[in-house]
Structure formats: structure tokens, C-alpha cells
Amino acid sequence: MNRQPGHRATQHNLERDRATWTEKKLKAGVVAQRLRAIGEIPRYLRMKDCTDTIISDVCERCEARYVIQTNFCRDRLCPICSWRRALRLTHRLGEIIETCQADKKAGKNEGETRPRYAHLTLTVRNVPWGELAEQIKTIMKSWRRMEKRIKRAAAVLGWVRIFEVTRSHEHGNAHPHLHVLLQVPPEYFDQGSDLYLFHRKEALIRQWRECLHVNYSPSISINAVGDTDYEIERAIGEATKYLLKDSGIEGLSDSDFKNYAEAVHGVRSWSTSGRMRINDDEEIEAALHDVPLYVKGTCRHCGGRMFEMREVWTAAGKMYSVKVARDDAQTGCGNFTVNLNINNSGGGNVYVGDVYGGIKKGV
């Protein structure tokens, strides 16, 4: 989970990053139109205008990008906001887990080894979309009961819970369920231990059934996560990716989509607790508006100089047009070329100039 200088540049480039923003913006437009069709006009207007203008600092050397200002709608259904929320949550969970791993490696708790992880999925029976709101209330109340049991058990040290609704393939009904990444003691996977993973599955089914207050055995799955940093990092990504999935809901009829939009509106899509708790859960939401923590004018990945890039959405062209300005207030601004991997064909120009002195000349 450690990052070396320049790692960001080896994995991405600016053009690919801009393509992702464009893809999410186009998807947001589709969802916004669905909201308009069911009469959710205020939500439609906010989502339609989400991230219309993005101001970023971009490194001229490695093309790392830091978004410093934009307008997020923060709607539960917005593909852009869900994507940024998932990225921030993934980053914070990575930091927390890295700290837990380091503490164990450093021997701060004598006799203990680094914790392990497991991915748990808790389900309920599918329901018609008109009954989804009540089923969500049931599953959330049941999870709170389950949390109390987990806290009393020595088998779990911490967890992150992700809520998801998908459409069943068989009948097209709503399928709400929970994904939980559990942090557990290493002996949880010892076959000689009372906490052994496969011995716990039947107990988990029984406990989840009791928490749901139902007379059927709900389906659950629980899988061990490998003990390498790579596999743990991958498990974090697997858990948080469920914040991003549209799960086929775009194909719903207007009436079913209306039931879905109303049912999930205001529902907390994730939570954390125990050793994996994020001290202030609101920091993920607030991070949508926060300026990234880095030294202004210097790339935190490679130390290169930064440019300010302003992207403006053009609905007609279905793309972001670009303006780039160089942060060169101390030395002044002359005529020069910005060597960035930007495909800006089809709309707008790329401008170069002094950030503080304004745009000087187009190239």
C-alpha cells in the first residue's frame, strides 16, 4: 500500500483521467434526465449542473492532477459524486489499514501479529420496487442489531459496511444487500480455533436471521482475504466499488425508478466502526469540497511544477473544453508551450498564461 514518488504517473495520464470525468459526466446526464422524467426537478437541476466547471492543478512532469474547485451535487444517485466518494473512502481506509498493519509489524502490541480480513455479504429476500423503502428500513435496523452482536464478539476488530441495491436477473425485483469488510484476529482462520472461518458461517446465518426477525435462512457469503498488502488493498477496492455500480437500474421503468430513487434518497450508503472507524464519517462527504492537502505549486508525487487547468463542460459537444495557465507569478509569464497530454479536439482552445496575471495568449 506504500506509494513511491511518480507512482501516479506510471498508472495514469491526464488524458485518461479526463476521459473518466467525461464518462461520469455523461452518465450523470442520463440519470438526471430520469429524475426529470419522474418529476424530481430540483434533483435534476443539481445533477445536470454537477461539475460543469472543474479547476485543477496539473503537474507538467508526471501529469498528476489535483482537483481544487468544482461544484458537486452530492446526490445519492449521481455517478460523479459516487465515484469521488468511493475514491476518498478507499484512500482513507487504505491509510487506516496501513496504520493497523504497521502497528503490528512494529510490535507495539507484544505477542500480536498483523490482523487479517474477510469479505462478508448479507442478503434478504428480493422485493418489488414498490416495497424497497420498507425493505431498506428492515435491513438497516437488522444491521444495527448485528453490529451490537459483532461488538460483543472477540472475532471482529473492525469493519466497513457498504449498502447496495441491484436488480435480480430472474424477476427484475429489487435486491438490497450489504457488503462488509471485516478486520479479524489472525486466529480467525486457524482450523483449530473456535473462530475458524467455515465454522462461523452457520452461526452467522443464524445470527443474521435472528436480527432480520424472519423465519427463513437468508443467504450470506464470507471469504478470506489474502495476507499480502496487494490482496488487502484489492479487497478495499472490491468493497468500495459497490458505491459506483449502477447495477442495471437505468433500465427500470419510470415507476420502478421513482420507487428506487425515493427509497435510497437519504440512506447512508456506507459506515465504519471498530479499528477501521473513520473518526468523522462526514469527512468523506466534506472532502467533495475540500482543497487537497499539498504544497501549492509543487507536485507531491514527483516535485514538478504545477499548472492550473480549467475545464468547462459543453453540453452540445458532450466534452470538457480546456484552459491551462502556468503558475509562474515570481518569474513572470512569457510565450511558451505546455507539454501536457491533452486531446482537446472538437471544442475550445488550450490557453497558456500566468495564473495571477490572467490568460495571456492562446496556443
C-alpha positions in Angstrom: 0.0 0.0 0.0 3.0 2.3 0.1 3.3 4.7 -2.8 6.6 5.6 -4.4 7.2 9.1 -6.0 5.9 9.1 -9.5 3.6 6.0 -9.0 0.6 8.0 -10.1 2.2 8.8 -13.4 3.0 5.2 -14.2 -0.6 4.2 -13.7 -2.5 7.1 -15.4 -2.1 10.0 -17.7 -4.0 13.2 -17.9 -6.0 12.3 -21.0 -7.2 9.0 -19.4 -8.2 10.9 -16.3 -10.1 13.5 -18.3 -11.8 10.6 -20.2 -13.0 9.2 -16.8 -14.5 12.6 -15.8 -16.3 12.8 -19.2 -17.7 9.3 -18.9 -19.1 10.0 -15.4 -20.5 13.4 -16.5 -22.3 11.7 -19.4 -23.8 9.1 -17.1 -24.8 11.8 -14.7 -26.7 13.4 -17.5 -28.6 10.2 -18.2 -29.6 9.8 -14.5 -30.5 13.5 -14.3 -33.0 13.0 -17.3 -34.5 10.0 -15.4 -35.1 12.3 -12.4 -36.6 14.9 -14.6 -39.0 12.3 -16.1 -40.3 11.3 -12.7 -40.8 14.9 -11.6 -37.7 15.3 -9.3 -36.9 18.7 -10.8 -34.7 20.2 -8.0 -32.5 17.0 -8.0 -32.5 17.0 -11.8 -31.2 20.6 -11.9 -28.5 20.0 -9.3 -27.2 16.8 -11.1 -27.4 18.4 -14.5 -25.0 21.1 -13.4 -22.8 18.9 -11.3 -19.1 19.5 -12.1 -19.9 21.9 -15.0 -16.6 23.6 -14.3 -13.5 21.8 -12.8 -10.4 23.7 -11.7 -7.4 21.5 -11.1 -3.6 21.8 -10.6 -1.7 19.6 -13.0 1.9 18.6 -12.9 3.9 19.3 -16.1 6.2 16.4 -15.4 4.1 13.4 -14.3 0.6 14.8 -15.2 -0.7 14.1 -11.7 -3.9 16.1 -11.2 -5.4 17.7 -8.0 -9.0 19.0 -8.2 -9.1 22.2 -6.2 -12.5 23.5 -7.1 -15.7 22.3 -8.6 -19.5 22.1 -7.9 -20.7 18.7 -6.7 -24.4 18.0 -6.4 -23.8 15.3 -3.8 -26.9 13.4 -4.8 -27.1 9.7 -3.8 -27.7 8.7 -7.4 -25.0 10.9 -9.0 -22.3 8.8 -10.8 -19.8 11.6 -10.4 -20.3 12.1 -6.7 -20.5 8.4 -6.0 -17.2 7.9 -7.8 -15.4 10.7 -5.9 -16.9 9.5 -2.6 -15.6 6.0 -3.3 -12.2 7.2 -4.2 -11.9 9.2 -0.9 -13.3 6.3 1.1 -10.8 3.9 -0.5 -7.9 6.3 0.3 -8.9 6.8 3.9 -9.5 3.1 4.5 -6.1 2.4 3.0 -4.5 4.8 5.4 -6.3 3.2 8.4 -5.4 -0.3 7.4 -1.8 0.6 6.6 -1.6 2.1 10.2 -3.0 -1.2 11.6 -0.5 -3.3 9.7 2.4 -1.1 10.7 1.5 -1.2 14.3 1.6 -5.0 14.3 4.8 -5.2 12.3 6.4 -2.8 14.7 5.5 -5.0 17.7 3.6 -2.3 19.5 1.3 -4.9 21.0 3.5 -7.7 22.3 2.6 -11.1 21.1 0.2 -10.0 18.4 0.6 -10.3 14.7 -0.9 -8.2 12.0 -4.7 -8.5 11.6 -6.4 -10.4 8.8 -9.5 -9.6 6.7 -12.7 -11.2 5.4 -15.4 -10.1 3.0 -18.9 -10.8 4.2 -22.1 -10.3 2.2 -25.5 -10.2 3.9 -28.7 -10.5 1.9 -32.5 -10.5 2.3 -35.3 -11.8 0.0 -35.9 -9.8 -3.2 -39.0 -7.5 -3.1 -41.0 -5.5 -5.7 -39.6 -2.0 -6.2 -42.6 -0.5 -4.6 -41.7 -2.3 -1.3 -38.0 -1.4 -1.4 -38.3 1.5 1.0 -39.7 -0.7 3.7 -37.1 -3.4 3.0 -34.3 -0.9 3.3 -35.6 0.1 6.7 -35.7 -3.5 7.7 -32.1 -4.3 6.6 -30.7 -1.2 8.2 -32.4 -1.9 11.6 -31.2 -5.5 11.3 -27.7 -4.4 10.6 -27.7 -2.2 13.8 -28.8 -5.3 15.8 -26.0 -7.3 14.0 -23.5 -4.5 14.9 -24.2 -4.9 18.6 -23.5 -8.7 18.4 -20.3 -8.1 16.4 -19.1 -5.6 19.0 -19.7 -8.2 21.8 -17.7 -10.8 19.9 -14.0 -11.2 20.0 -14.0 -12.4 16.5 -14.1 -9.0 14.8 -11.9 -6.0 15.4 -13.3 -3.5 12.9 -15.4 -3.3 9.7 -16.6 -1.1 6.9 -20.2 -1.7 5.7 -21.4 -0.8 2.1 -25.1 -0.8 1.1 -26.1 -1.8 -2.4 -29.3 -2.4 -4.4 -29.3 -4.4 -7.6 -32.0 -5.8 -9.9 -32.5 -9.5 -9.8 -32.0 -11.3 -13.1 -34.8 -13.7 -12.6 -37.8 -11.5 -11.9 -36.3 -7.9 -12.1 -37.2 -7.2 -8.4 -35.1 -5.2 -6.0 -32.2 -7.0 -4.3 -30.9 -4.9 -1.4 -27.9 -6.3 0.4 -24.8 -5.4 2.5 -21.1 -5.9 1.8 -18.9 -5.9 4.9 -15.1 -5.9 5.0 -14.2 -7.4 8.4 -10.9 -7.0 10.2 -10.4 -10.1 12.3 -7.6 -11.6 14.5 -5.2 -13.9 12.7 -6.5 -17.0 14.6 -9.9 -16.5 12.9 -8.5 -18.6 10.1 -6.9 -21.3 12.3 -8.7 -24.6 11.8 -8.1 -25.5 15.5 -9.7 -22.2 16.7 -13.3 -21.7 17.7 -13.3 -18.7 15.4 -12.3 -20.7 12.3 -14.0 -19.1 9.2 -16.0 -22.1 8.0 -17.3 -23.0 11.4 -18.6 -19.4 11.8 -20.7 -19.4 8.6 -23.7 -21.3 10.0 -23.6 -19.2 13.2 -23.5 -16.0 11.0 -26.6 -17.2 9.1 -28.4 -17.9 12.3 -27.5 -14.5 13.8 -28.5 -12.6 10.7 -31.8 -14.4 10.5 -32.5 -13.5 14.2 -31.5 -9.9 13.5 -33.9 -9.8 10.5 -36.7 -11.3 12.5 -37.6 -13.7 9.7 -38.4 -17.4 9.6 -36.2 -18.2 6.6 -32.5 -18.7 6.4 -31.0 -15.7 4.4 -28.2 -16.2 2.0 -24.8 -15.0 3.1 -21.2 -15.4 1.9 -17.9 -14.9 3.7 -14.5 -15.2 2.0 -11.0 -14.8 3.4 -8.8 -12.0 2.1 -5.1 -12.9 1.4 -2.5 -11.7 3.8 -0.4 -9.7 1.4 -0.6 -5.9 1.1 -1.7 -6.2 -2.5 -4.6 -8.5 -1.7 -5.7 -6.3 1.2 -5.6 -3.2 -1.0 -7.6 -5.1 -3.6 -10.2 -6.1 -1.0 -10.7 -2.4 -0.1 -11.3 -1.6 -3.7 -13.7 -4.5 -4.1 -15.7 -3.3 -1.1 -15.9 0.4 -2.1 -16.6 -0.4 -5.8 -20.2 -1.2 -4.8 -20.7 2.5 -4.3 -20.2 3.0 -8.0 -22.3 0.3 -9.6 -25.4 1.3 -11.4 -26.5 -2.4 -11.1 -28.8 -2.2 -14.2 -31.2 0.3 -12.5 -31.0 2.6 -15.6 -33.2 0.1 -17.4 -36.0 0.4 -14.9 -39.4 1.7 -15.9 -40.2 5.2 -14.7 -42.5 3.9 -11.9 -39.8 1.5 -10.6 -37.1 4.1 -11.0 -39.2 6.5 -9.0 -39.6 4.0 -6.2 -35.9 3.3 -6.3 -34.9 7.0 -6.2 -37.2 7.7 -3.3 -36.2 4.6 -1.4 -32.5 5.2 -1.4 -32.6 9.0 -1.1 -31.0 9.9 2.3 -29.9 6.4 3.0 -26.3 6.2 4.3 -24.5 4.0 1.7 -21.5 3.2 4.0 -20.4 3.2 7.6 -17.3 2.1 9.6 -16.6 1.0 13.1 -14.0 -0.5 15.4 -10.4 -0.3 14.4 -11.5 0.7 10.9 -13.6 3.6 12.0 -13.2 6.9 10.3 -13.3 9.3 13.2 -15.6 11.8 11.4 -17.8 10.0 8.9 -18.8 13.4 7.4 -15.2 14.0 6.3 -15.8 11.8 3.2 -18.8 14.0 2.2 -16.9 17.2 3.1 -14.0 16.0 1.1 -16.0 16.6 -2.1 -15.5 20.3 -1.5 -12.1 20.3 0.3 -8.8 21.6 -1.3 -6.3 18.6 -1.4 -3.6 18.8 1.1 -0.4 19.5 -0.8 2.1 22.3 -1.2 0.7 24.9 -3.7 2.7 24.9 -6.8 4.6 21.6 -6.2 3.5 18.1 -7.2 3.5 15.8 -4.2 4.3 12.8 -6.4 7.4 14.0 -8.2 8.0 17.6 -7.1 7.4 19.0 -10.5 5.9 22.4 -11.3 2.1 22.8 -11.4 -0.3 24.3 -14.0 -3.8 25.4 -13.3 -6.3 23.7 -15.6 -9.8 24.9 -16.0 -12.3 22.6 -17.8 -15.8 23.7 -18.8 -18.5 21.3 -19.9 -20.0 21.9 -23.3 -23.3 20.1 -23.5 -23.5 20.4 -27.3 -20.1 18.8 -27.8 -20.5 16.4 -24.8 -17.0 17.1 -23.6 -14.9 19.3 -21.4 -13.1 22.2 -23.1 -9.7 23.1 -21.5 -7.8 26.2 -20.5 -4.4 25.8 -18.9 -2.5 28.6 -17.1 1.0 28.4 -15.7 1.6 29.3 -12.0 4.6 31.5 -12.7 4.0 34.6 -10.6 7.6 35.1 -9.5 9.3 34.9 -12.8 6.6 36.4 -14.9 4.9 34.9 -18.0 6.3 34.7 -21.4 5.3 32.8 -24.5 5.8 29.1 -24.1 4.2 25.7 -24.8 2.5 23.5 -22.2 3.7 19.9 -22.8 0.6 18.0 -21.4 -1.2 15.0 -22.9 -4.5 16.7 -23.7 -6.8 15.8 -26.6 -8.9 19.0 -26.8 -10.1 18.5 -30.4 -13.7 19.3 -31.1 -14.2 22.3 -28.7 -12.3 25.1 -27.1 -8.7 26.0 -27.1 -5.8 25.3 -24.7 -4.5 28.6 -23.3 -1.3 29.3 -21.5 -0.6 32.2 -19.2 0.2 33.5 -15.7 -2.4 32.4 -13.2 -2.2 35.6 -11.3 -2.0 37.8 -14.4 -4.8 36.2 -16.3 -4.8 34.3 -19.6 -2.1 35.8 -21.8 -2.1 34.1 -25.1 -3.7 31.1 -26.8 -1.6 28.4 -28.4 
